[in-house]
Amino acid sequence: MLKSFIEKNDSGAFYVTQEIEQQYTSDYHRVPEGLLFRITKDTSYIQVPFPKIQFRDAAGNDVYAQQIKSFTTNGLLRRSAYEKLNGRDSLSSLYRQSLTH
């Protein structure tokens, strides 16, 4: 059903979360953008603006804040890997460095 939806509406950008299994997007490339993946048939490098991310200190053990930080960290790591895969080592390093600030 998801493949059919994408194929019939290919004029716009489509995004999925990591929970969507590869079998549903197997004919497409997943390009990490923030917390999501852009679904595209385009195999060329897709540039995105570098994110400005700032975390606030959560009081105590705020489970929601921890989960959001985890999702964001995973998104940055996926983008770092994508940049490295596309020969952009310095940009890949910037994504990794942004995790420590």
Backbone torsions as a table, in degrees:
resi	resn	phi	psi	omega
1	MET	NA	-42.2	179.1
2	LEU	-64.0	-44.7	178.9
3	LYS	-59.0	-44.0	179.6
4	SER	-60.6	-42.8	179.6
5	PHE	-62.0	-45.2	-179.6
6	ILE	-65.3	-45.8	-177.4
7	GLU	-63.4	-35.8	-178.4
8	LYS	-80.6	-14.6	-176.9
9	ASN	-130.2	51.9	-173.2
10	ASP	-80.9	10.6	-178.4
11	SER	-85.6	-12.7	-178.6
12	GLY	-119.4	175.6	177.3
13	ALA	-84.1	140.3	178.1
14	PHE	-120.4	141.2	-178.4
15	TYR	-130.7	146.3	174.4
16	VAL	-134.5	161.8	174.9
17	THR	-91.4	171.0	-178.9
18	GLN	-65.3	-19.6	-178.3
19	GLU	-73.0	-18.5	178.0
20	ILE	-74.4	119.2	-175.1
21	GLU	-66.2	148.9	-177.6
22	GLN	-56.7	-32.0	-177.0
23	GLN	-58.9	-27.0	-178.8
24	TYR	-82.5	-15.6	-179.6
25	THR	-128.7	25.7	-172.4
26	SER	-63.7	-23.1	179.2
27	ASP	-86.6	3.7	-174.4
28	TYR	-127.6	164.8	174.6
29	HIS	-97.5	143.4	176.1
30	ARG	-103.6	116.2	179.5
31	VAL	-109.0	117.6	-178.0
32	PRO	-66.7	128.3	175.6
33	GLU	-138.7	104.5	-178.9
34	GLY	64.1	-125.8	-179.6
35	LEU	-88.9	-4.4	-173.6
36	LEU	-117.7	175.6	171.3
37	PHE	-117.8	130.2	171.8
38	ARG	-79.9	133.8	178.9
39	ILE	-99.6	122.1	-176.4
40	THR	-150.1	154.5	172.4
41	LYS	-91.9	-12.1	-179.9
42	ASP	-68.2	124.4	-179.3
43	THR	-94.1	-4.9	-179.9
44	SER	-78.1	162.9	-179.8
45	TYR	-62.3	136.0	177.5
46	ILE	-115.9	115.1	-178.7
47	GLN	-85.3	142.9	174.7
48	VAL	-131.6	154.4	176.4
49	PRO	-62.8	142.9	178.5
50	PHE	-67.4	130.8	-175.4
51	PRO	-73.3	148.0	173.4
52	LYS	-106.6	103.3	-174.9
53	ILE	-116.8	131.8	177.8
54	GLN	-139.9	124.9	178.5
55	PHE	-98.3	140.2	172.2
56	ARG	-94.5	149.1	176.0
57	ASP	-70.5	125.6	177.9
58	ALA	-88.4	143.3	179.2
59	ALA	-72.8	128.4	177.1
60	GLY	65.1	-147.7	179.2
61	ASN	-99.1	70.5	179.4
62	ASP	-73.9	106.0	-176.0
63	VAL	-61.2	-39.2	-179.0
64	TYR	-65.6	-44.1	179.0
65	ALA	-63.5	-40.2	178.3
66	GLN	-64.3	-40.8	-179.6
67	GLN	-66.8	-41.3	178.1
68	ILE	-62.6	-42.1	178.4
69	LYS	-64.0	-38.5	178.1
70	SER	-65.0	-45.5	177.9
71	PHE	-59.8	-44.0	-178.2
72	THR	-66.2	-43.3	177.6
73	THR	-59.2	-45.9	178.7
74	ASN	-61.6	-40.4	178.1
75	GLY	-62.4	-42.8	178.7
76	LEU	-66.0	-39.4	178.2
77	LEU	-66.1	-40.0	178.0
78	ARG	-64.1	-41.0	179.4
79	ARG	-67.5	-38.4	176.9
80	SER	-58.7	-45.0	179.1
81	ALA	-64.2	-39.3	178.2
82	TYR	-63.0	-43.9	178.9
83	GLU	-62.0	-44.5	179.8
84	LYS	-63.4	-42.9	178.6
85	LEU	-59.3	-29.7	-179.1
86	ASN	-98.7	19.1	173.3
87	GLY	76.3	16.3	-179.8
88	ARG	-107.1	68.3	-174.5
89	ASP	-61.9	-38.7	-178.1
90	SER	-67.8	-38.3	177.5
91	LEU	-69.6	-37.1	175.7
92	SER	-58.9	-43.2	178.8
93	SER	-63.8	-38.0	178.7
94	LEU	-62.7	-39.6	177.7
95	TYR	-62.9	-42.8	179.5
96	ARG	-66.3	-41.1	179.6
97	GLN	-64.4	-31.9	-178.7
98	SER	-65.7	-16.7	179.2
99	LEU	-74.0	-22.5	-175.7
100	THR	-93.9	-2.0	-178.2
101	HIS	-105.5	NA	NA
